[in-house]
Every structure is written in structure tokens, then in C-alpha cells.
Amino acid sequence: VPAPVPAPVPGGVLTLEPGLTVGIVDNGDDTASYTLVYEGEGWIGFGVSTDGAMIGAQAVIGFPGAREDPVIYDLTAKDSAGVVPAASDQQILTSSDFTQEDGVTTLTFTVPLESDTTFSVSASGDSGYVYAYGSSNELGYHAGRGAVTTSIADTAPAPNPAHATDETATNG
């Protein structure tokens, strides 16, 4: 079960683990933008989970060598064979990007709020999230992982998610 995070999340930035933050912004147009910053090089993912578990969740995953920008994946098993692109009607990202520069990995994406998909984020209540990152760029077992619950309503724009950290999630 995702660990509750004290609200509000000042600056819209949440420290998931040392060296891993997520910035969450309510864009005011029924969408939310996420910026996941990992101080290292490796694949990274962030997704929605109703129970804090990986299996059954959907996540946006970024990794070098992907044939396209990051997309939403169904997480169906605890190995890379169980990480498969979600069906086209579940691909609701309005934008996404993945970069690695100077030893920092960044995953950004924008998603509609209150969508009729598994990757549904509440506009006013709590949403449960899962995250993971790898120790290399090859998608495989995670070097770190966890779950967190927070509310979009308690976030605000942050000028630089990599440096404005205030709250900490718990590992699952």
C-alpha cells in the first residue's frame, strides 16, 4: 500500500529517494505534468497504482534506445517480459520526453486528469504512484523502487525539480 505523504508538497517536488525526485504540476487545463529526475544514468519509470504494487500498474518508462518517446506500459509480471506497451486506447500521454545529460536522467510527461484509463490521476483527491529506476540503461531489475500517495491539488509549479526537494516518500 502506498505510504501517505504529508500534504502539501511544497513547490510541487517530492523526493522519492536520495537522488530521485518528481515534480508534479497541475497545468490548470485538466492535465498534469510530471518531471522525474534521477541523479545517475539508467532507465526510470513512474506510474499509477491503486494498491502500491507493481503488478497491475501502468507506468511511463524512459530508457535510451527506445524506438520512440516514452509511452505507457502495462506492468504484468516482475520481469522485463511483463513490461509491455499498453494498448493504444490506454496511450493517453499528451507529451513525453527522456534525456540523459551530464550523469542526470530526466523523464517528463503530461497526462489528462480523471481519464477513463488505468493511468487515471485524480484532479482533487489522492492518487497512488509507483516508481522504479535501473542501475543501467538496459531495462531490467530495478536498482530502486517504491510507492507514494499524494494529491495533485496539493502541488504547485516548481522552477527546478532537481534542486527543490522537501518531502520524502517511502520505499515499497
C-alpha positions as a printed NumPy array, in Angstrom:
array([[  0.   ,   0.   ,   0.   ],
       [  1.469,   3.401,  -0.908],
       [  2.741,   5.382,   2.043],
       [  0.822,   8.622,   2.626],
       [  2.861,  11.756,   2.082],
       [  2.149,  14.812,   4.215],
       [  0.309,  17.464,   2.207],
       [  1.053,  19.91 ,   0.796],
       [  4.119,  19.091,  -1.27 ],
       [  5.878,  22.48 ,  -1.256],
       [  6.96 ,  23.583,  -4.689],
       [  5.341,  20.549,  -6.262],
       [  8.528,  18.497,  -5.805],
       [  8.67 ,  15.206,  -3.949],
       [ 11.9  ,  13.429,  -3.009],
       [ 11.238,   9.761,  -3.728],
       [ 14.726,   8.675,  -2.657],
       [ 18.059,  10.457,  -2.315],
       [ 18.957,  11.402,  -5.881],
       [ 15.43 ,  10.832,  -7.254],
       [ 12.725,  13.495,  -7.352],
       [  9.418,  14.005,  -9.096],
       [  7.967,  17.411,  -9.871],
       [  4.192,  17.455, -10.285],
       [  2.35 ,  20.405, -11.805],
       [ -1.4  ,  20.886, -12.243],
       [ -1.401,  22.729, -15.565],
       [ -4.836,  24.248, -14.968],
       [ -6.216,  22.762, -18.199],
       [ -7.29 ,  19.332, -16.903],
       [ -3.762,  17.957, -17.375],
       [ -0.831,  17.355, -15.047],
       [  2.862,  17.33 , -15.928],
       [  5.481,  15.171, -14.252],
       [  9.258,  15.591, -14.251],
       [ 11.221,  12.692, -12.808],
       [ 14.91 ,  13.489, -12.223],
       [ 17.425,  10.749, -11.371],
       [ 20.962,  11.761, -10.425],
       [ 22.524,   8.884, -12.339],
       [ 22.215,   7.115, -15.655],
       [ 19.658,   4.384, -16.099],
       [ 16.09 ,   3.725, -17.144],
       [ 13.401,   5.352, -14.996],
       [  9.665,   4.863, -14.638],
       [  6.74 ,   6.428, -12.806],
       [  3.207,   5.125, -12.818],
       [ -0.229,   4.852, -11.298],
       [ -1.107,   2.019,  -8.902],
       [ -4.252,   1.726,  -6.804],
       [ -2.585,  -0.6  ,  -4.286],
       [  1.096,   0.412,  -4.39 ],
       [  2.082,  -2.782,  -6.2  ],
       [  3.974,  -3.032,  -9.469],
       [  1.849,  -5.843, -10.891],
       [ -1.361,  -4.403, -12.319],
       [  0.017,  -0.867, -12.512],
       [  0.693,   1.24 , -15.573],
       [  3.873,   3.295, -15.818],
       [  5.626,   5.697, -18.144],
       [  9.139,   4.34 , -18.662],
       [ 12.063,   6.083, -20.318],
       [ 15.22 ,   4.362, -21.462],
       [ 17.875,   5.043, -24.099],
       [ 17.476,   3.236, -27.369],
       [ 13.686,   3.228, -27.191],
       [ 12.235,   3.432, -30.672],
       [ 10.058,   6.381, -29.684],
       [  9.384,   8.851, -26.899],
       [  8.346,   7.3  , -23.584],
       [  4.939,   5.621, -23.576],
       [  2.678,   3.961, -21.016],
       [  3.477,   0.331, -20.197],
       [  1.358,  -2.35 , -18.546],
       [  3.26 ,  -3.991, -15.698],
       [  2.086,  -7.602, -15.721],
       [  4.993,  -9.547, -14.185],
       [  8.116,  -8.971, -12.113],
       [ 10.482,  -9.291, -15.049],
       [ 11.118,  -7.332, -18.232],
       [  8.927,  -9.719, -20.267],
       [  5.989,  -8.42 , -18.193],
       [  6.653,  -4.79 , -19.151],
       [  4.676,  -4.303, -22.35 ],
       [  3.359,  -1.199, -24.112],
       [ -0.246,  -0.579, -23.099],
       [ -2.988,  -0.814, -25.731],
       [ -3.418,   2.216, -27.986],
       [ -6.608,   3.306, -26.185],
       [ -4.545,   3.476, -22.953],
       [ -1.825,   5.686, -24.505],
       [ -3.127,   8.997, -23.142],
       [  0.118,  10.979, -22.81 ],
       [ -0.144,  14.367, -24.47 ],
       [  3.659,  14.748, -24.42 ],
       [  6.7  ,  12.838, -23.186],
       [ 10.478,  13.067, -23.302],
       [ 13.522,  11.224, -21.969],
       [ 17.034,  12.665, -21.726],
       [ 20.403,  11.872, -20.205],
       [ 22.928,  14.633, -19.818],
       [ 25.984,  15.034, -17.579],
       [ 25.065,  11.987, -15.498],
       [ 21.437,  13.093, -14.902],
       [ 18.451,  11.207, -16.315],
       [ 15.157,  13.059, -16.828],
       [ 11.725,  11.701, -17.747],
       [  8.934,  14.195, -18.444],
       [  5.343,  13.602, -19.455],
       [  1.904,  15.188, -19.425],
       [ -1.306,  13.268, -18.841],
       [ -5.008,  14.215, -18.701],
       [ -6.566,  14.257, -15.241],
       [ -9.519,  11.984, -14.432],
       [ -9.049,   9.832, -17.555],
       [-11.109,   6.718, -18.146],
       [ -7.981,   4.51 , -18.178],
       [ -5.825,   2.6  , -15.72 ],
       [ -3.459,   5.611, -15.705],
       [ -6.109,   7.818, -14.101],
       [ -4.924,  10.649, -11.87 ],
       [ -7.425,  12.35 ,  -9.567],
       [ -7.8  ,  16.104, -10.024],
       [ -8.783,  16.668,  -6.381],
       [ -8.108,  13.54 ,  -4.299],
       [ -5.15 ,  11.311,  -3.6  ],
       [ -3.551,   9.196,  -6.32 ],
       [ -1.247,   6.244,  -5.724],
       [  2.005,   6.065,  -7.658],
       [  4.833,   3.589,  -8.127],
       [  8.347,   4.366,  -9.303],
       [ 11.491,   2.476, -10.189],
       [ 14.886,   3.066, -11.757],
       [ 17.68 ,   0.913, -13.095],
       [ 21.389,   0.87 , -12.447],
       [ 21.969,   0.764, -16.21 ],
       [ 20.241,   1.853, -19.387],
       [ 19.079,  -1.677, -20.133],
       [ 15.528,  -2.275, -18.93 ],
       [ 15.751,  -4.923, -16.239],
       [ 15.549,  -5.407, -12.492],
       [ 15.369,  -2.098, -10.673],
       [ 18.119,  -0.64 ,  -8.532],
       [ 15.465,   1.206,  -6.529],
       [ 11.696,   1.233,  -6.301],
       [  8.854,   2.434,  -4.139],
       [  5.326,   3.76 ,  -3.863],
       [  3.833,   7.061,  -2.783],
       [  0.408,   8.641,  -2.407],
       [ -0.112,  12.358,  -2.981],
       [ -2.684,  14.771,  -4.361],
       [ -2.386,  16.992,  -7.432],
       [ -4.463,  19.534,  -5.502],
       [ -1.594,  19.887,  -3.006],
       [  1.077,  20.652,  -5.577],
       [  2.254,  23.838,  -7.214],
       [  4.693,  24.593, -10.032],
       [  8.355,  24.194,  -9.164],
       [ 11.058,  26.093, -11.034],
       [ 13.664,  23.3  , -10.821],
       [ 12.624,  19.824,  -9.604],
       [ 16.254,  18.69 ,  -9.384],
       [ 17.029,  21.141,  -6.584],
       [ 13.777,  21.962,  -4.736],
       [ 13.109,  18.935,  -2.541],
       [ 11.013,  18.994,   0.598],
       [  9.14 ,  15.732,   1.254],
       [ 10.314,  12.135,   1.104],
       [  8.467,   9.005,   0.003],
       [  8.985,   5.536,   1.411],
       [ 10.345,   2.561,  -0.472],
       [  7.977,  -0.326,  -1.033]])
